[in-house]
């Protein structure tokens, strides 16, 4: 019986395992996960799970019975430390060595750590996994002053969750606008207003020079402009790094992620990789990129599973993302960076609008707030290479789906 080892227990591995069994694979499969949890959904961690609206059981990608029914062997709370490609073994931190005929690396990413003095104080949190969220939930009970360092998706989602719980929230962002790497200035401005209206204090163009504490616990933050602000709890969200070290040390090509082809294959024909950890080509966009998104993890995992079964399924899709903050759902399709201009459809003051981004005459991306119809139509339009005119895009009465 063929032996497949899957390293990493996130979205990509959950989908890969499901696709293997659905595709008829009867291989002996072993899943290695560093956390104590079976594959689960991460997006709710900063939103409904953090605010107590969702239980931990609801996060599971598949119930425990799925792994038992499909004879998937699990090694949880166990870290893979090295790969011997010649011997085709994966060594684990507990001293065990797993033989493989085929190997899947779905190692995901890890949070970028704050490096200023005081970053190791009690009360400083990062949010990547269930245990992180549980620790933050417990720590901010009875504490009021929550400071979020980083104005990206996760930081702002945490800020919104904290405000919904009645916390006093400050967001500190080094750049001159929120979510600057992902959205346009206009969309940044909307979310600045959204957080301000909901009672959060947002400080852009502001750096952090030191965290200060009392008896080992954080009590304040020194800012780059010389001010100090109080803090009972600090949540850091300053980016994610790909977990590529295991692959790189095994001699696989890595460059801001594990390098794979359109079939999720590495340079080693026995090893595939999928998810946040990969750097992959996208023929629709005409370039390589690394994406941190559920959609990317799920769809690329399907291609990886196909490759493990000796089939070919090209992964070439238009990227899409989402973020829930307060009562506003941001949905993004395509990548707006490098656009020449944008047009607005709808009214930001009504918390319901979309921005359509063009390069030349071609529609390359749409960012929507509480406009699921625009988002769904946009996914199909961009994938098909169909561009509404700017006038059509700006007219809320024009039916976008009529162009399909």
C-alpha positions as CSV (number, residue, x, y, z in Angstrom):
1,X,0.0,0.0,0.0
2,X,1.3,3.4,-1.0
3,X,2.4,5.6,1.9
4,X,1.6,9.3,1.9
5,X,2.7,11.7,4.7
6,X,1.1,15.1,5.0
7,X,3.0,17.7,7.1
8,X,0.8,20.5,8.4
9,X,-2.7,20.5,9.7
10,X,-4.5,23.6,8.3
11,X,-7.0,24.4,5.6
12,X,-4.8,23.0,2.8
13,X,-4.2,19.6,4.5
14,X,-7.9,19.3,5.4
15,X,-8.9,19.8,1.8
16,X,-6.1,17.6,0.5
17,X,-7.1,14.7,2.7
18,X,-10.7,15.0,1.7
19,X,-9.8,15.2,-2.0
20,X,-7.5,12.1,-1.8
21,X,-10.3,10.0,-0.3
22,X,-13.0,11.4,-2.5
23,X,-10.7,10.7,-5.5
24,X,-10.5,7.1,-4.6
25,X,-7.0,7.0,-3.1
26,X,-6.5,4.0,-0.7
27,X,-3.0,5.0,0.3
28,X,-1.8,4.7,3.9
29,X,-2.0,8.4,5.0
30,X,-0.4,10.0,8.0
31,X,-1.1,13.6,9.0
32,X,1.5,15.4,11.1
33,X,0.3,18.5,12.9
34,X,2.3,20.7,15.3
35,X,-0.9,21.8,17.1
36,X,-3.1,19.6,19.2
37,X,-6.1,20.2,16.9
38,X,-7.2,18.5,13.8
39,X,-7.4,20.8,10.7
40,X,-9.8,23.7,11.4
41,X,-11.0,27.0,10.0
42,X,-8.8,30.0,11.0
43,X,-10.8,33.0,9.8
44,X,-13.4,32.9,12.7
45,X,-10.6,33.0,15.2
46,X,-10.3,36.8,15.0
47,X,-14.1,37.3,14.7
48,X,-17.0,35.2,16.0
49,X,-14.8,32.7,17.9
50,X,-12.9,35.5,19.7
51,X,-16.1,37.3,20.6
52,X,-17.6,34.1,22.0
53,X,-20.3,33.6,19.3
54,X,-18.8,30.4,18.0
55,X,-17.6,27.3,19.9
56,X,-14.3,25.5,19.2
57,X,-16.3,22.4,17.9
58,X,-17.7,24.6,15.1
59,X,-14.2,25.4,13.8
60,X,-13.3,21.8,12.7
61,X,-12.7,21.4,9.0
62,X,-14.0,17.8,9.3
63,X,-15.2,16.0,12.5
64,X,-12.9,13.5,14.2
65,X,-15.1,10.7,12.8
66,X,-14.0,11.6,9.2
67,X,-10.4,10.7,10.0
68,X,-11.4,7.5,11.7
69,X,-13.8,6.5,8.9
70,X,-11.2,7.2,6.2
71,X,-8.3,5.5,8.1
72,X,-6.2,8.6,8.3
73,X,-3.5,8.3,10.9
74,X,-2.7,11.4,12.9
75,X,0.4,12.6,14.8
76,X,-0.8,15.8,16.5
77,X,1.2,18.0,18.9
78,X,4.2,16.7,16.9
79,X,6.6,18.8,14.8
80,X,8.4,17.6,11.7
81,X,12.0,18.6,12.0
82,X,13.7,17.3,8.8
83,X,13.1,15.5,5.5
84,X,15.6,13.0,4.0
85,X,14.6,13.0,0.4
86,X,17.1,10.2,-0.5
87,X,15.7,7.8,2.2
88,X,12.2,9.2,1.8
89,X,11.6,9.8,5.5
90,X,10.3,12.6,7.7
91,X,11.9,12.9,11.1
92,X,9.7,14.1,14.0
93,X,10.6,16.0,17.1
94,X,9.7,13.0,19.2
95,X,12.4,10.9,17.5
96,X,10.0,9.0,15.2
97,X,10.8,8.7,11.5
98,X,8.0,8.3,9.0
99,X,8.6,6.5,5.7
100,X,6.9,8.0,2.7
101,X,6.5,7.3,-1.0
102,X,4.8,10.6,-1.5
103,X,4.9,13.7,0.7
104,X,2.7,16.8,0.9
105,X,3.9,20.0,2.6
106,X,1.0,22.1,3.9
107,X,3.0,23.9,6.5
108,X,1.2,27.3,6.3
109,X,2.7,30.4,7.8
110,X,3.6,31.8,11.2
111,X,3.2,35.3,12.7
112,X,5.9,37.9,12.3
113,X,7.1,38.8,15.8
114,X,7.5,42.2,17.3
115,X,11.2,42.9,18.1
116,X,11.1,46.0,20.2
117,X,12.1,46.0,23.9
118,X,9.3,44.6,26.1
119,X,7.8,42.4,23.4
120,X,8.1,39.4,25.6
121,X,6.0,40.8,28.5
122,X,2.9,39.0,29.7
123,X,-0.2,40.3,28.1
124,X,1.3,40.5,24.6
125,X,-0.6,38.3,22.2
126,X,-0.4,37.0,18.6
127,X,-3.3,35.4,16.8
128,X,-2.7,32.5,14.5
129,X,-4.2,29.4,16.1
130,X,-7.0,28.2,18.4
131,X,-4.7,28.2,21.4
132,X,-3.7,31.8,20.7
133,X,-7.4,32.8,20.6
134,X,-8.2,31.0,23.8
135,X,-5.3,32.7,25.5
136,X,-6.4,36.1,24.4
137,X,-10.0,35.4,25.4
138,X,-8.9,34.4,28.9
139,X,-6.5,37.3,29.2
140,X,-8.7,40.2,28.3
141,X,-11.5,39.1,30.7
142,X,-11.8,42.0,33.1
143,X,-9.3,44.1,31.3
144,X,-10.4,47.2,29.3
145,X,-7.5,48.8,27.4
146,X,-6.7,46.7,24.3
147,X,-4.1,48.0,21.9
148,X,-3.7,46.4,18.5
149,X,-0.4,46.8,16.7
150,X,-0.9,46.5,13.0
151,X,-3.8,47.7,10.9
152,X,-4.1,44.8,8.5
153,X,-7.0,42.3,8.2
154,X,-6.4,40.4,11.4
155,X,-5.6,43.4,13.6
156,X,-8.7,45.2,12.5
157,X,-10.9,42.1,12.9
158,X,-9.5,41.8,16.5
159,X,-10.2,45.5,17.1
160,X,-13.8,45.1,15.9
161,X,-14.3,42.0,18.1
162,X,-12.9,43.9,21.1
163,X,-15.1,46.9,20.5
164,X,-18.2,44.6,20.3
165,X,-17.2,43.3,23.8
166,X,-17.1,46.9,25.0
167,X,-13.3,47.2,25.3
168,X,-11.4,50.5,24.9
169,X,-9.5,49.9,21.7
170,X,-6.5,51.6,20.1
171,X,-5.1,50.6,16.7
172,X,-1.5,51.5,15.9
173,X,-0.4,51.3,12.3
174,X,3.1,52.3,11.1
175,X,1.9,53.0,7.5
176,X,-0.1,56.1,6.5
177,X,-3.3,54.1,6.0
178,X,-5.1,50.9,7.1
179,X,-4.7,47.6,5.1
180,X,-2.3,49.5,2.8
181,X,-0.8,46.4,1.2
182,X,-4.2,45.0,0.2
183,X,-6.7,47.8,-0.6
184,X,-6.8,51.2,-2.3
185,X,-6.6,54.5,-0.4
186,X,-10.3,55.0,-0.9
187,X,-11.1,51.6,0.8
188,X,-8.6,52.4,3.6
189,X,-10.4,55.6,4.2
190,X,-13.8,53.9,4.5
191,X,-12.5,51.4,7.1
192,X,-10.8,54.2,9.0
193,X,-14.1,55.9,9.3
194,X,-15.9,52.6,10.1
195,X,-13.6,51.9,13.1
196,X,-13.7,55.5,14.3
197,X,-17.5,55.6,14.2
198,X,-17.6,52.4,16.2
199,X,-15.4,53.9,18.9
200,X,-11.9,52.7,18.2
201,X,-9.0,55.1,18.3
202,X,-6.9,54.6,15.1
203,X,-3.3,56.0,14.9
204,X,-1.7,55.8,11.4
205,X,1.9,56.8,10.5
206,X,2.8,55.8,14.1
207,X,5.5,53.3,15.1
208,X,6.1,51.4,18.4
209,X,9.5,51.8,20.0
210,X,9.0,49.9,23.3
211,X,6.5,48.0,25.4
212,X,6.7,48.8,29.1
213,X,5.4,46.8,32.0
214,X,4.7,46.4,35.7
215,X,5.7,43.2,37.5
216,X,6.3,41.5,34.1
217,X,3.0,42.4,32.6
218,X,2.5,45.0,29.8
219,X,1.1,48.3,31.0
220,X,1.9,50.7,28.2
221,X,3.4,51.4,24.7
222,X,6.0,54.0,23.8
223,X,5.3,55.4,20.4
224,X,7.6,56.8,17.8
225,X,6.4,60.3,18.3
226,X,7.4,60.2,22.0
227,X,4.0,59.6,23.5
228,X,3.2,56.7,25.8
229,X,-0.3,55.2,25.9
230,X,-1.7,52.7,28.5
231,X,-2.4,49.1,27.6
232,X,-3.8,46.2,29.6
233,X,-3.6,43.8,26.6
234,X,-1.6,44.1,23.4
235,X,-2.4,42.2,20.2
236,X,0.3,42.2,17.5
237,X,-0.7,41.6,13.9
238,X,2.2,42.7,11.7
239,X,2.2,40.0,9.0
240,X,2.8,36.3,8.3
241,X,6.0,34.5,7.2
242,X,5.8,31.3,5.1
243,X,6.9,28.1,6.9
244,X,9.4,27.1,4.2
245,X,12.4,26.1,6.3
246,X,11.7,22.4,6.3
247,X,11.5,22.4,2.5
248,X,14.6,24.6,2.1
249,X,16.7,22.5,4.4
250,X,15.7,19.5,2.3
251,X,17.1,21.2,-0.8
252,X,13.8,22.3,-2.3
253,X,13.6,25.6,-4.1
254,X,12.2,28.4,-1.9
255,X,11.7,32.1,-2.5
256,X,9.1,33.8,-0.3
257,X,7.5,30.3,-0.1
258,X,8.0,26.8,-1.4
259,X,8.3,27.0,-5.2
260,X,5.7,24.9,-6.9
261,X,4.3,24.6,-10.4
262,X,0.7,25.0,-11.6
263,X,0.1,21.4,-10.4
264,X,1.4,22.1,-6.9
265,X,4.5,20.0,-7.5
266,X,7.9,20.9,-6.1
267,X,11.2,20.2,-7.9
268,X,11.1,16.7,-6.3
269,X,8.5,14.6,-8.2
270,X,7.6,12.9,-4.9
271,X,6.7,16.1,-3.0
272,X,3.8,18.5,-3.5
273,X,3.0,21.6,-1.5
274,X,-0.1,23.8,-1.0
275,X,-1.5,26.7,0.9
276,X,0.1,29.8,2.5
277,X,3.6,28.3,2.4
278,X,3.8,28.2,-1.4
279,X,5.0,30.5,-4.1
280,X,3.1,29.5,-7.3
281,X,2.5,30.6,-10.8
282,X,-0.9,32.1,-11.9
283,X,-1.5,32.0,-15.6
284,X,-4.5,34.3,-15.3
285,X,-2.4,37.0,-13.7
286,X,0.8,36.2,-15.6
287,X,3.1,36.1,-12.6
288,X,4.2,34.1,-9.5
289,X,2.8,35.0,-6.1
290,X,2.3,33.8,-2.6
291,X,-1.3,34.2,-1.2
292,X,-2.6,34.0,2.3
293,X,-6.2,33.0,1.8
294,X,-8.6,30.2,2.4
295,X,-9.5,30.1,-1.3
296,X,-5.9,29.6,-2.2
297,X,-5.4,26.9,0.3
298,X,-8.5,24.9,-0.7
299,X,-8.1,25.1,-4.4
300,X,-4.4,24.5,-4.5
301,X,-4.8,21.5,-2.2
302,X,-7.2,20.0,-4.8
303,X,-4.4,20.3,-7.4
304,X,-1.9,18.8,-5.0
305,X,-4.2,15.8,-4.3
306,X,-4.6,15.3,-8.0
307,X,-0.8,15.2,-8.5
308,X,-0.4,12.7,-5.6
309,X,-2.9,10.5,-7.5
310,X,-1.0,10.7,-10.8
311,X,-3.5,13.2,-12.3
312,X,-3.1,16.8,-13.4
313,X,-5.4,19.6,-12.2
314,X,-4.2,23.1,-13.1
315,X,-4.5,25.6,-10.3
316,X,-5.1,28.9,-12.0
317,X,-7.9,30.9,-10.5
318,X,-8.7,34.6,-9.7
319,X,-7.7,35.2,-6.0
320,X,-10.5,36.3,-3.7
321,X,-10.5,37.2,0.0
322,X,-12.9,38.6,2.6
323,X,-12.9,40.3,6.0
324,X,-15.7,40.9,8.5
325,X,-15.4,44.0,10.6
326,X,-18.4,45.2,12.6
327,X,-21.4,44.9,10.3
328,X,-19.3,45.5,7.1
329,X,-18.2,42.5,5.0
330,X,-15.4,43.3,2.7
331,X,-15.1,40.9,-0.3
332,X,-12.2,41.2,-2.7
333,X,-11.7,39.5,-6.0
334,X,-8.5,40.0,-8.1
335,X,-5.5,42.0,-7.1
336,X,-6.0,45.8,-7.3
337,X,-2.3,46.7,-7.1
338,X,-1.0,48.3,-10.3
339,X,-4.5,49.5,-11.4
340,X,-4.6,52.7,-13.5
341,X,-7.9,54.0,-12.0
342,X,-11.1,52.9,-10.2
343,X,-14.8,53.6,-10.4
344,X,-17.2,53.6,-7.5
345,X,-20.6,51.8,-7.5
346,X,-23.0,52.5,-4.6
347,X,-22.6,54.7,-1.6
348,X,-20.0,54.3,1.2
349,X,-22.1,56.4,3.5
350,X,-24.8,53.7,3.3
351,X,-22.1,51.0,4.0
352,X,-22.9,49.4,0.7
353,X,-20.6,50.0,-2.3
354,X,-17.9,48.5,-4.6
355,X,-14.8,49.8,-6.2
356,X,-13.9,48.5,-9.7
357,X,-10.3,48.6,-10.6
358,X,-9.0,48.9,-14.2
359,X,-5.7,48.5,-16.0
360,X,-6.3,50.2,-19.3
361,X,-9.7,49.0,-20.4
362,X,-9.5,45.7,-18.5
363,X,-11.2,45.1,-15.2
364,X,-8.6,43.5,-12.8
365,X,-10.2,43.6,-9.4
366,X,-13.3,44.5,-7.4
367,X,-13.5,45.4,-3.7
368,X,-17.0,45.3,-2.3
369,X,-18.6,46.2,1.0
370,X,-21.9,44.5,1.7
371,X,-22.5,43.9,-2.0
372,X,-22.3,40.2,-2.5
373,X,-23.9,40.4,-5.9
374,X,-21.1,42.6,-7.2
375,X,-18.6,40.2,-5.7
376,X,-20.1,37.0,-7.2
377,X,-20.5,38.6,-10.7
378,X,-17.0,40.0,-10.4
379,X,-15.5,36.6,-9.8
380,X,-17.0,35.3,-13.0
381,X,-16.3,38.4,-15.1
382,X,-12.6,38.6,-14.2
383,X,-12.1,34.9,-14.7
384,X,-13.7,35.1,-18.1
385,X,-11.8,38.2,-19.1
386,X,-15.0,40.3,-19.5
387,X,-14.8,43.9,-18.6
388,X,-17.8,46.2,-18.1
389,X,-17.2,49.7,-19.2
390,X,-16.5,52.1,-16.4
391,X,-19.9,53.7,-16.9
392,X,-21.6,50.3,-16.6
393,X,-19.6,49.5,-13.5
394,X,-20.5,52.8,-11.9
395,X,-24.2,52.4,-12.5
396,X,-25.9,50.5,-9.7
397,X,-28.8,49.8,-12.0
398,X,-26.7,48.0,-14.6
399,X,-27.0,44.2,-14.2
400,X,-23.4,43.0,-14.3
401,X,-24.4,39.4,-14.8
402,X,-26.0,40.4,-18.1
403,X,-22.4,40.5,-19.5
404,X,-21.8,36.8,-18.7
